[in-house]
Amino acid sequence: MCSGVGHCRKQKVGTMCPSYMATLEEEHSTRGRANALRAALSGTLDADGLASRQLFEVMDLCLECKACKGECPSSVDMAKLKYEFLAQYYAIHGYPLRSRLFARIDLISRWGSAFAPISNWIAGAAPTRWLLDRVIGIEARRQMPRFTRRRFSTWFEGHHRRRSTRGPVVLFHDTYTEHSDPQIGMAATIILERAGYEVVLADGKVCCGRPMISKGFLRQAREHARHNLRVLAPLAAKGWPILGLEPSCLLTLRDDYLDLVPGSEARLVADHAFMLEEFLVGLSRTGELELPFTGTAKNILVHGHCQHKALGGTSDTVAVLNLPPNYHAVEIDSGCCGLAGSFGYEKEHYDLSMKIGEERLFAAIRAADPTVEIAAAGTSCRHQIADGTGRTARHWTELLVEAL
């Protein structure tokens, strides 16, 4: 598919390709990776083909942001190619412990919540961070995600629900909303109920599988996809919208499941899967959204998640924050934040991760007045902004609910 035009070599424009923008080295462009893959498949790279360490080093700095799928004239999806490469490479060389840990962040989060706040104290302690850095390769300068003892689903079961006038919607509560940021799910629930909807959770669903996909655990990710499709397809068949809060998780249902488990169930779920802001803005445009806003005023800078930009666009995130009459939201021309899931937590990638953030994002936030709110839908984006600027970024639902 790559025709060699070099659109991936552009600088400070769009998002593709974050690692090339930071290094300016051809091998770290999407085109460079495409050529390396061709060389490996044809046998001209070295005798190891897809098991080549040299090819691994070329593919290593792909942040799996999917910007190439959205911005490359040929729509080369290097992220998908990297998933497949890692699956084949690790099938021969074995999966590293660090990859196994990141792939099962859902289990780690479940245990972290169960033992919070002790788990937070242990994870943040200097000896623990030193061990993770030296033994596993998780950068000690990174702040570890914090877990909450009171999970979102626990709050949801006990909260007083408003009477529905418009029917049910399914809230696909991701691992981070469930175990680390329940306030995001709470805000989303309140917004939807105030708009007249009955919010239901997808009982029995499991992690979307995105962390597994990113580390090449495609067999395990396929099992998760099949399980979630069994849970979600009957709800989609009723015409219920499936709404997500974390871009990488919801877009896994809409994009990756079509490759992992192709068929009518995957297509049905994908057709009914929406980012929450996409759903609300769609209602607003047809005059069907009725939300009572106060006169609260906010100026907001929005950073868009890479995969969201590539697979749907982030204009709805800006639009939903401009629904309250005294809110003024604009999007930062920020490219990729640089953290990209687990990428920026990995010791050997930390410096590059921060350099990518410095390209455009950090400077824009530092230049903003302290009274300006920072919005970012991606969990990784919010952590990167905190580590790189010291500013707290919040999910847009947390900001919008304050105007009700």
Disulfide bonds with the S-S distance in Angstrom:
none
